[in-house]
């Protein structure tokens, strides 16, 4: 999958799973920590669960535990690398 398309799909999935209808995929920076104030997403632990389920359903990525989730789901750029490495 094209990297830019994958980034867009990830952003769209996060917005849908976390019900952030007031945010557009273009509003999410590729290199900003998703769970930081800078992202503008205001994500919490419930959103983390939703994102984890979305990654599994849409991309076949299963993150085993919360430590792995925190290591992988940092930025859109990091997620793209992880998906490409684990979907080969």
N, C-alpha and C positions, 0 to 999 in steps of 0.2 A: 504494500500500500504506500502511496505517495506520502511523504512525511508531513507536508502541509495539510493534506486531507485528513491524515490521522490526528493531527493536532486539533483540527476543527471538530472532528467526530468526538474526541475526548472532551473538549469544552462543551459541546452540545449535550453529551451524555451527563456531565456533571451538572449542568443547568437543569436538565430534565429530572434527573434522579433526586436532586436537592431542592426541586421546586423553586428555583430562583428566576421566575419569569421576567423580572425587571432587569436582568443582565443578558447581554448578547455575547456570543462566543468571541466577538472582536474585542470585548471589554476585558477579557482575561489575558494577561501577559504570559508569554511562554516561560519566562524565567523568574517569575515571582512565586514565592512560597504560597501554595493554595490555602493553607491554614493560618496565614498571617493577616494582620490588619491591612497590609498593602494590597492584598488581592481584591478587596472589596466584596468578597463572597460571604463573609461572616459564617464560615462553616463551623460546625460543632461535631461532637462524637456521633450523633445520629446521622449526620451527613456523611461521616466517614464510613459508616455501615452501608449507607445507600450507594456511595461511590464504589465500595468493595463489591457489592452485589452487581452493580452496573458493569464493572470491569469483567466480572465472571460471565455475566450474561451476554455482553456485547463482544468482548474480545477473547473470551476463554481463559482469562488470567485469574488464577486463584491465589490469593495472598493468605498464607497459612495462619498468621497471627498478627497481633497489633504492632509488634516490633517490626515485622517485615513490612506491614502497611506503612508505618511511619518512615521507613527507609526508602520505600519505593514512591509513595504518593507525596512527593514534595513539590515538584513543579511539573508543568506540562512537558517541558523538555525531558525531564528525568523519566516521566511515564512513557514517553515515546521510545526512549532508549530501552527501557525494561521490556516493553511490548515487543519491539523488534528482536531483542535478544532471546525472548522466551516463546516466540511464535515462529521460529525458524523451522 
